[in-house]
């Protein structure tokens, strides 16, 4: 039981450290997370679209969908880790989930780039 509490304390201390970073740093961090998420979901969306919904008239739809999800993730980050003028964001469970998804997306992007470089293909 004490190990779980210690782990949660470390996680919330990390979240609090992120929230206390300068505002510009948090804006860039939210942008990096949004871009990483967009890059990770693009092959999935494209594959689903080509396999099930492909139409020559709507060929830009998967790019628009992936971009829209990236923008939504950026706006979510703005609300959770940046905050509006005069507002100090709080460390809560939603921020933990946002940071977790963002960090996982960044790790997946790096893994996809490494896999693409090793295999000699563009992923």
MDTraj code that builds the backbone (N, CA, C; nanometers):
import mdtraj as md
import numpy as np

residues = "UNK UNK UNK UNK UNK UNK UNK UNK UNK UNK UNK UNK UNK UNK UNK UNK UNK UNK UNK UNK UNK UNK UNK UNK UNK UNK UNK UNK UNK UNK UNK UNK UNK UNK UNK UNK UNK UNK UNK UNK UNK UNK UNK UNK UNK UNK UNK UNK UNK UNK UNK UNK UNK UNK UNK UNK UNK UNK UNK UNK UNK UNK UNK UNK UNK UNK UNK UNK UNK UNK UNK UNK UNK UNK UNK UNK UNK UNK UNK UNK UNK UNK UNK UNK UNK UNK UNK UNK UNK UNK UNK UNK UNK UNK UNK UNK UNK UNK UNK UNK UNK UNK UNK UNK UNK UNK UNK UNK UNK UNK UNK UNK UNK UNK UNK UNK UNK UNK UNK UNK UNK UNK UNK".split()
xyz = np.array([
    [0.0822, -0.1197, 0.0000],
    [0.0000, 0.0000, 0.0000],
    [0.0859, 0.1251, 0.0000],
    [0.1953, 0.1197, 0.0764],
    [0.2817, 0.2360, 0.0838],
    [0.3516, 0.2608, -0.0497],
    [0.3824, 0.1531, -0.1244],
    [0.4465, 0.1673, -0.2551],
    [0.3549, 0.2394, -0.3529],
    [0.2251, 0.2093, -0.3504],
    [0.1293, 0.2761, -0.4386],
    [0.1225, 0.4240, -0.4054],
    [0.1180, 0.4568, -0.2778],
    [0.1126, 0.5965, -0.2380],
    [0.2407, 0.6701, -0.2771],
    [0.3548, 0.6020, -0.2642],
    [0.4805, 0.6634, -0.3035],
    [0.4828, 0.6872, -0.4542],
    [0.4337, 0.5909, -0.5327],
    [0.4280, 0.6068, -0.6778],
    [0.3381, 0.7211, -0.7183],
    [0.2221, 0.7308, -0.6550],
    [0.1308, 0.8409, -0.6853],
    [0.1900, 0.9754, -0.6456],
    [0.2619, 0.9781, -0.5362],
    [0.3262, 1.1012, -0.4931],
    [0.4282, 1.1468, -0.5962],
    [0.5057, 1.0521, -0.6499],
    [0.6057, 1.0859, -0.7510],
    [0.5379, 1.1375, -0.8773],
    [0.4293, 1.0721, -0.9190],
    [0.3569, 1.1135, -1.0392],
    [0.3012, 1.2542, -1.0212],
    [0.2365, 1.2798, -0.9086],
    [0.1789, 1.4125, -0.8868],
    [0.2867, 1.5192, -0.8667],
    [0.4006, 1.4818, -0.8146],
    [0.5104, 1.5765, -0.8044],
    [0.5621, 1.6134, -0.9434],
    [0.5697, 1.5149, -1.0332],
    [0.6096, 1.5403, -1.1717],
    [0.5082, 1.6305, -1.2414],
    [0.3794, 1.6016, -1.2228],
    [0.2735, 1.6837, -1.2833],
    [0.2811, 1.8266, -1.2302],
    [0.3025, 1.8408, -1.1019],
    [0.3140, 1.9738, -1.0429],
    [0.4347, 2.0475, -1.0997],
    [0.5454, 1.9760, -1.1228],
    [0.6642, 2.0379, -1.1821],
    [0.6340, 2.0866, -1.3240],
    [0.5616, 2.0056, -1.4020],
    [0.5240, 2.0448, -1.5384],
    [0.4369, 2.1703, -1.5348],
    [0.3412, 2.1730, -1.4448],
    [0.2497, 2.2871, -1.4361],
    [0.3225, 2.4142, -1.3922],
    [0.4288, 2.4000, -1.3192],
    [0.5043, 2.5164, -1.2710],
    [0.6085, 2.5661, -1.3725],
    [0.6247, 2.4954, -1.4837],
    [0.7176, 2.5424, -1.5871],
    [0.6687, 2.6761, -1.6424],
    [0.7574, 2.7525, -1.7066],
    [0.7129, 2.8785, -1.7671],
    [0.6027, 2.8543, -1.8706],
    [0.5172, 2.9514, -1.8873],
    [0.4009, 2.9392, -1.9757],
    [0.4401, 2.9039, -2.1189],
    [0.5429, 2.9670, -2.1723],
    [0.5873, 2.9382, -2.3081],
    [0.6337, 2.7930, -2.3224],
    [0.7009, 2.7433, -2.2226],
    [0.7456, 2.6040, -2.2247],
    [0.6259, 2.5097, -2.2281],
    [0.5233, 2.5391, -2.1508],
    [0.4038, 2.4540, -2.1512],
    [0.3293, 2.4635, -2.2840],
    [0.3304, 2.5814, -2.3478],
    [0.2672, 2.5967, -2.4793],
    [0.3397, 2.5096, -2.5818],
    [0.4730, 2.5140, -2.5799],
    [0.5512, 2.4313, -2.6718],
    [0.5286, 2.2832, -2.6430],
    [0.5225, 2.2466, -2.5164],
    [0.4987, 2.1070, -2.4791],
    [0.3634, 2.0584, -2.5308],
    [0.2606, 2.1381, -2.5163],
    [0.1287, 2.1012, -2.5681],
    [0.1322, 2.0887, -2.7200],
    [0.2059, 2.1755, -2.7869],
    [0.2196, 2.1674, -2.9322],
    [0.2927, 2.0421, -2.9761],
    [0.3987, 2.0076, -2.9045],
    [0.4738, 1.8852, -2.9365],
    [0.3854, 1.7626, -2.9155],
    [0.3105, 1.7599, -2.8063],
    [0.2206, 1.6469, -2.7809],
    [0.1139, 1.6359, -2.8897],
    [0.0573, 1.7488, -2.9308],
    [-0.0467, 1.7470, -3.0347],
    [0.0112, 1.6992, -3.1674],
    [0.1301, 1.7467, -3.2023],
    [0.1942, 1.7035, -3.3261],
    [0.2280, 1.5550, -3.3207],
    [0.2790, 1.5083, -3.2085],
    [0.3123, 1.3665, -3.1948],
    [0.1876, 1.2800, -3.2070],
    [0.0792, 1.3204, -3.1435],
    [-0.0443, 1.2422, -3.1537],
    [-0.0942, 1.2395, -3.2978],
    [-0.0867, 1.3524, -3.3662],
    [-0.1284, 1.3577, -3.5060],
    [-0.0433, 1.2648, -3.5919],
    [0.0871, 1.2644, -3.5695],
    [0.1760, 1.1778, -3.6463],
    [0.1512, 1.0296, -3.6186],
    [0.1157, 0.9979, -3.4954],
    [0.0916, 0.8574, -3.4603],
    [-0.0397, 0.8071, -3.5192],
    [-0.1448, 0.8895, -3.5172],
    [-0.2743, 0.8400, -3.5643],
    [-0.2913, 0.8493, -3.7158],
    [-0.2064, 0.9271, -3.7833],
    [-0.2220, 0.9430, -3.9279],
    [-0.2161, 0.8113, -4.0047],
    [-0.1183, 0.7226, -3.9820],
    [-0.1189, 0.5956, -4.0558],
    [-0.2411, 0.5096, -4.0248],
    [-0.2882, 0.5151, -3.9011],
    [-0.4062, 0.4366, -3.8643],
    [-0.5310, 0.4875, -3.9355],
    [-0.5482, 0.6186, -3.9350],
    [-0.6645, 0.6792, -4.0008],
    [-0.6574, 0.6559, -4.1516],
    [-0.5390, 0.6755, -4.2096],
    [-0.5236, 0.6540, -4.3536],
    [-0.5532, 0.5091, -4.3918],
    [-0.5014, 0.4156, -4.3139],
    [-0.5259, 0.2746, -4.3430],
    [-0.6721, 0.2378, -4.3347],
    [-0.7401, 0.2863, -4.2320],
    [-0.8827, 0.2591, -4.2182],
    [-0.9610, 0.3206, -4.3330],
    [-0.9254, 0.4435, -4.3680],
    [-0.9965, 0.5137, -4.4747],
    [-0.9776, 0.4433, -4.6092],
    [-0.8557, 0.4075, -4.6408],
    [-0.8296, 0.3423, -4.7694],
    [-0.8971, 0.2061, -4.7766],
    [-0.8975, 0.1329, -4.6671],
    [-0.9570, -0.0006, -4.6672],
    [-1.1096, 0.0016, -4.6715],
    [-1.1725, 0.1043, -4.6142],
    [-1.3180, 0.0995, -4.5974],
    [-1.3961, 0.2108, -4.6664],
    [-1.3412, 0.3286, -4.6784],
    [-1.4205, 0.4431, -4.7196],
    [-1.3662, 0.5178, -4.8404],
    [-1.2672, 0.4671, -4.9087],
    [-1.1988, 0.5452, -5.0115],
    [-1.2939, 0.5904, -5.1217],
    [-1.2870, 0.7193, -5.1496],
    [-1.3609, 0.7803, -5.2597],
    [-1.2721, 0.8930, -5.3119],
    [-1.2612, 0.9039, -5.4415],
    [-1.1728, 1.0033, -5.5009],
    [-1.2123, 1.1463, -5.4635],
    [-1.3405, 1.1700, -5.4426],
    [-1.3873, 1.3048, -5.4084],
    [-1.3541, 1.3460, -5.2652],
    [-1.3284, 1.2496, -5.1777],
    [-1.3023, 1.2819, -5.0369],
    [-1.1649, 1.2340, -4.9926],
    [-1.0678, 1.2399, -5.0794],
    [-0.9361, 1.1854, -5.0457],
    [-0.8611, 1.2679, -4.9413],
    [-0.9031, 1.3919, -4.9160],
    [-0.8368, 1.4719, -4.8122],
    [-0.8998, 1.4525, -4.6744],
    [-1.0059, 1.3751, -4.6660],
    [-1.0773, 1.3549, -4.5393],
    [-0.9898, 1.2965, -4.4282],
    [-0.9064, 1.1939, -4.4534],
    [-0.8258, 1.1421, -4.3424],
    [-0.7262, 1.2448, -4.2878],
    [-0.6690, 1.3267, -4.3747],
    [-0.5754, 1.4294, -4.3270],
    [-0.6489, 1.5328, -4.2419],
    [-0.7667, 1.5715, -4.2855],
    [-0.8457, 1.6671, -4.2073],
    [-0.8865, 1.6082, -4.0726],
    [-0.9232, 1.4811, -4.0712],
    [-0.9627, 1.4154, -3.9462],
    [-0.8445, 1.4070, -3.8501],
    [-0.7277, 1.3646, -3.8995],
    [-0.6086, 1.3555, -3.8140],
    [-0.5695, 1.4928, -3.7603],
    [-0.5755, 1.5930, -3.8453],
    [-0.5421, 1.7290, -3.8034],
    [-0.6411, 1.7796, -3.6994],
    [-0.7693, 1.7509, -3.7194],
    [-0.8712, 1.7940, -3.6227],
    [-0.8473, 1.7296, -3.4863],
    [-0.8106, 1.6022, -3.4843],
    [-0.7814, 1.5376, -3.3560],
    [-0.6585, 1.5995, -3.2893],
    [-0.5591, 1.6360, -3.3691],
    [-0.4413, 1.7037, -3.3143],
    [-0.4753, 1.8387, -3.2548],
    [-0.5607, 1.9146, -3.3235],
    [-0.6024, 2.0457, -3.2725],
    [-0.6827, 2.0299, -3.1437],
    [-0.7708, 1.9314, -3.1396],
    [-0.8490, 1.9060, -3.0174],
    [-0.7560, 1.8703, -2.9022],
    [-0.6522, 1.7891, -2.9297],
    [-0.5580, 1.7517, -2.8239],
    [-0.4789, 1.8746, -2.7769],
    [-0.4460, 1.9644, -2.8702],
    [-0.3769, 2.0878, -2.8320],
    [-0.4665, 2.1751, -2.7441],
    [-0.5917, 2.1888, -2.7826],
    [-0.6847, 2.2690, -2.7026],
    [-0.7062, 2.2081, -2.5645],
    [-0.7106, 2.0756, -2.5581],
    [-0.7211, 2.0080, -2.4293],
    [-0.5982, 2.0380, -2.3441],
    [-0.4810, 2.0345, -2.4074],
    [-0.3587, 2.0682, -2.3349],
    [-0.3580, 2.2118, -2.2890],
    [-0.4114, 2.3002, -2.3724],
    [-0.4189, 2.4415, -2.3325],
    [-0.5032, 2.4546, -2.2060],
    [-0.6118, 2.3849, -2.2031],
    [-0.7014, 2.3922, -2.0869],
    [-0.6383, 2.3283, -1.9628],
    [-0.5680, 2.2161, -1.9815],
    [-0.5195, 2.1398, -1.8664],
    [-0.3843, 2.1860, -1.8131],
    [-0.2873, 2.2112, -1.8999],
    [-0.1526, 2.2414, -1.8484],
    [-0.1113, 2.3869, -1.8671],
    [-0.1794, 2.4608, -1.9528],
    [-0.1423, 2.6007, -1.9735],
    [-0.2352, 2.6919, -1.8955],
    [-0.3637, 2.6735, -1.9136],
    [-0.4613, 2.7563, -1.8438],
    [-0.4836, 2.8878, -1.9164],
    [-0.5912, 2.9527, -1.8814],
    [-0.6261, 3.0806, -1.9411],
    [-0.5622, 3.1928, -1.8605],
    [-0.5741, 3.3148, -1.9071],
    [-0.5100, 3.4295, -1.8430],
    [-0.5512, 3.4401, -1.6969],
    [-0.4534, 3.4480, -1.6093],
    [-0.4795, 3.4637, -1.4672],
    [-0.5159, 3.3351, -1.3963],
    [-0.5173, 3.2247, -1.4666],
    [-0.5561, 3.0968, -1.4069],
    [-0.4313, 3.0121, -1.3831],
    [-0.4250, 2.9483, -1.2688],
    [-0.3159, 2.8568, -1.2381],
    [-0.3720, 2.7150, -1.2472],
    [-0.3222, 2.6341, -1.3430],
    [-0.3740, 2.4972, -1.3565],
    [-0.3437, 2.4154, -1.2312],
    [-0.4283, 2.3191, -1.2049],
    [-0.4077, 2.2335, -1.0881],
    [-0.3668, 2.0943, -1.1331],
    [-0.2925, 2.0270, -1.0480],
    [-0.2501, 1.8901, -1.0760],
    [-0.3646, 1.7968, -1.0396],
    [-0.4276, 1.7375, -1.1407],
    [-0.5360, 1.6438, -1.1158],
    [-0.5234, 1.5233, -1.2083],
    [-0.6172, 1.4337, -1.1995],
    [-0.6114, 1.3098, -1.2756],
    [-0.6156, 1.3349, -1.4260],
    [-0.6907, 1.4344, -1.4707],
    [-0.6983, 1.4651, -1.6137],
    [-0.5623, 1.5089, -1.6669],
    [-0.4881, 1.5860, -1.5906],
    [-0.3547, 1.6290, -1.6329],
    [-0.2609, 1.5095, -1.6406],
    [-0.2733, 1.4186, -1.5455],
    [-0.1912, 1.2965, -1.5476],
    [-0.2186, 1.2183, -1.6751],
    [-0.3451, 1.2006, -1.7105],
    [-0.3803, 1.1272, -1.8325],
    [-0.3315, 1.2005, -1.9571],
    [-0.3458, 1.3313, -1.9606],
    [-0.3007, 1.4097, -2.0746],
    [-0.1498, 1.3939, -2.0940],
    [-0.0743, 1.4080, -1.9874],
    [0.0706, 1.3938, -1.9969],
    [0.1103, 1.2518, -2.0352],
    [0.0382, 1.1531, -1.9837],
    [0.0676, 1.0137, -2.0178],
    [0.0453, 0.9886, -2.1664],
    [-0.0675, 1.0324, -2.2186],
    [-0.0965, 1.0142, -2.3615],
    [0.0058, 1.0898, -2.4455],
    [0.0403, 1.2104, -2.4062],
    [0.1382, 1.2890, -2.4802],
    [0.2762, 1.2257, -2.4811],
    [0.3206, 1.1767, -2.3671],
    [0.4522, 1.1125, -2.3585],
    [0.4533, 0.9826, -2.4384],
    [0.3466, 0.9038, -2.4289],
    [0.3379, 0.7794, -2.5067],
    [0.3387, 0.8102, -2.6561],
    [0.2678, 0.9139, -2.6984],
    [0.2671, 0.9525, -2.8404],
    [0.4074, 0.9917, -2.8852],
    [0.4798, 1.0667, -2.8044],
    [0.6168, 1.1052, -2.8399],
    [0.7089, 0.9837, -2.8502],
    [0.6947, 0.8908, -2.7576],
    [0.7754, 0.7680, -2.7618],
    [0.7419, 0.6868, -2.8867],
    [0.6145, 0.6780, -2.9217],
    [0.5753, 0.6047, -3.0419],
    [0.6284, 0.6702, -3.1686],
    [0.6300, 0.8014, -3.1745],
    [0.6855, 0.8712, -3.2906],
    [0.8340, 0.8395, -3.3048],
    [0.9060, 0.8456, -3.1939],
    [1.0490, 0.8123, -3.1984],
    [1.0678, 0.6673, -3.2423],
    [0.9866, 0.5757, -3.1898],
    [0.9964, 0.4347, -3.2286],
    [0.9654, 0.4158, -3.3770],
    [0.8654, 0.4854, -3.4288],
    [0.8327, 0.4753, -3.5712],
    [0.9449, 0.5302, -3.6586],
    [1.0079, 0.6379, -3.6165],
    [1.1201, 0.6935, -3.6924],
    [1.2371, 0.5963, -3.6914],
    [1.2677, 0.5388, -3.5768],
    [1.3772, 0.4416, -3.5687],
    [1.3449, 0.3188, -3.6531],
    [1.2232, 0.2680, -3.6443],
    [1.1826, 0.1528, -3.7242],
    [1.1919, 0.1845, -3.8730],
    [1.1495, 0.3022, -3.9128],
    [1.1586, 0.3427, -4.0518],
    [1.3023, 0.3553, -4.0985],
    [1.3899, 0.4067, -4.0126],
    [1.5304, 0.4202, -4.0495],
    [1.5980, 0.2837, -4.0614],
    [1.5642, 0.1914, -3.9728],
    [1.6236, 0.0583, -3.9770],
    [1.5748, -0.0196, -4.0988],
    [1.4451, -0.0128, -4.1243],
    [1.3885, -0.0907, -4.2352],
    [1.4071, -0.0244, -4.3704],
    [1.4446, 0.1021, -4.3698],
    [1.4654, 0.1727, -4.4949],
    [1.3386, 0.2157, -4.5637],
    [1.2296, 0.2210, -4.4892],
    [1.1019, 0.2640, -4.5445],
    [1.0525, 0.3859, -4.4704],
    [0.9617, 0.4536, -4.5318],
    [0.8981, 0.5672, -4.4674],
    [0.7724, 0.5145, -4.4005],
    [0.7656, 0.5307, -4.2675],
    [0.6493, 0.4805, -4.1939],
    [0.5488, 0.5900, -4.1794],
])
top = md.Topology()
chain = top.add_chain()
for i, resn in enumerate(residues, 1):
    res = top.add_residue(resn, chain, resSeq=i)
    for name in ("N", "CA", "C"):
        top.add_atom(name, md.element.get_by_symbol(name[0]), res)
traj = md.Trajectory(xyz[None], top)
